[in-house]
């Protein structure tokens, strides 16, 4: 049997989809009690939403360096929040629909 057949395609690996999973500190966060993780996910998703709004506002004002900064903050917050959620089958299928706006 071919070993390559048994492996998941690289693009489908969780650590490729979410590079934050490669950081040793993420293991510490994932070991937190469920209620603490739930609170963190809520706060991080709020940060993601606010940072995305800031990015759009900066983009409209032609302040591209700050738009890029806020876009990165939004991405990191979302990646960390998703890494703390319980694993779900098909987790990444609907994520593409959450992204929008002019900064793609």
C-alpha positions as CSV (number, residue, x, y, z in Angstrom):
1,X,0.0,0.0,0.0
2,X,1.3,3.5,-0.9
3,X,2.0,5.7,2.2
4,X,1.0,8.8,0.2
5,X,-2.5,7.4,-0.3
6,X,-2.9,7.1,3.5
7,X,-2.0,10.7,4.2
8,X,-4.4,13.6,4.1
9,X,-3.8,16.1,1.4
10,X,-1.5,18.9,2.7
11,X,-4.1,21.6,2.0
12,X,-6.6,19.8,4.3
13,X,-4.3,19.4,7.3
14,X,-5.4,21.5,10.3
15,X,-2.0,23.0,10.8
16,X,-1.8,24.2,7.2
17,X,-5.3,25.7,7.4
18,X,-4.5,27.3,10.8
19,X,-0.8,28.0,11.3
20,X,-1.4,29.0,14.9
21,X,-1.7,25.3,15.7
22,X,2.0,24.9,15.1
23,X,2.9,27.2,18.0
24,X,3.8,25.5,21.3
25,X,1.8,28.1,23.2
26,X,-1.4,26.9,21.5
27,X,-1.2,23.6,23.4
28,X,-1.3,25.5,26.6
29,X,-4.4,27.4,25.5
30,X,-6.1,24.1,24.3
31,X,-5.5,22.6,27.8
32,X,-7.6,25.3,29.5
33,X,-10.9,24.3,31.0
34,X,-13.9,24.4,28.6
35,X,-15.6,27.4,30.2
36,X,-12.4,29.5,30.0
37,X,-11.9,28.5,26.3
38,X,-15.5,29.4,25.5
39,X,-15.0,32.9,27.0
40,X,-11.8,33.3,25.1
41,X,-13.4,32.3,21.8
42,X,-16.2,34.8,22.4
43,X,-13.7,37.6,23.1
44,X,-11.4,36.7,20.2
45,X,-14.3,36.6,17.7
46,X,-15.4,40.0,19.0
47,X,-11.8,41.2,18.4
48,X,-11.8,39.6,15.0
49,X,-15.1,41.4,14.1
50,X,-13.9,44.8,15.4
51,X,-10.4,44.5,13.7
52,X,-12.1,43.6,10.4
53,X,-14.3,46.7,10.7
54,X,-11.2,48.8,11.4
55,X,-9.5,47.3,8.4
56,X,-12.4,48.2,6.1
57,X,-12.5,51.8,7.5
58,X,-8.8,52.3,7.0
59,X,-9.0,50.8,3.5
60,X,-11.8,53.3,2.5
61,X,-9.7,56.1,3.9
62,X,-6.7,55.0,1.7
63,X,-4.6,54.1,4.8
64,X,-3.4,50.7,3.4
65,X,-0.7,50.0,6.0
66,X,-3.2,50.3,8.9
67,X,-5.8,48.4,6.9
68,X,-3.2,45.6,6.5
69,X,-2.4,45.7,10.2
70,X,-6.0,45.4,11.3
71,X,-6.6,42.7,8.7
72,X,-3.8,40.7,10.2
73,X,-5.2,41.2,13.7
74,X,-8.5,39.9,12.5
75,X,-6.9,36.8,11.0
76,X,-4.8,36.0,14.1
77,X,-7.8,36.4,16.4
78,X,-9.9,34.2,14.2
79,X,-7.3,31.5,13.9
80,X,-6.7,31.4,17.7
81,X,-10.5,31.3,18.4
82,X,-11.0,28.5,15.9
83,X,-8.1,26.5,17.4
84,X,-9.8,26.7,20.8
85,X,-13.2,25.5,19.5
86,X,-14.0,21.8,19.7
87,X,-13.1,20.0,16.4
88,X,-16.0,19.7,14.0
89,X,-16.3,17.7,10.8
90,X,-16.3,20.0,7.8
91,X,-15.1,23.0,9.9
92,X,-13.5,24.7,7.0
93,X,-16.3,24.4,4.5
94,X,-18.3,27.4,5.6
95,X,-15.4,29.6,6.6
96,X,-15.0,31.1,3.1
97,X,-18.4,32.7,3.3
98,X,-17.3,34.7,6.4
99,X,-14.7,36.6,4.5
100,X,-15.7,39.5,2.4
101,X,-15.1,43.1,1.6
102,X,-12.5,44.8,-0.5
103,X,-9.3,43.5,1.3
104,X,-9.3,39.9,-0.1
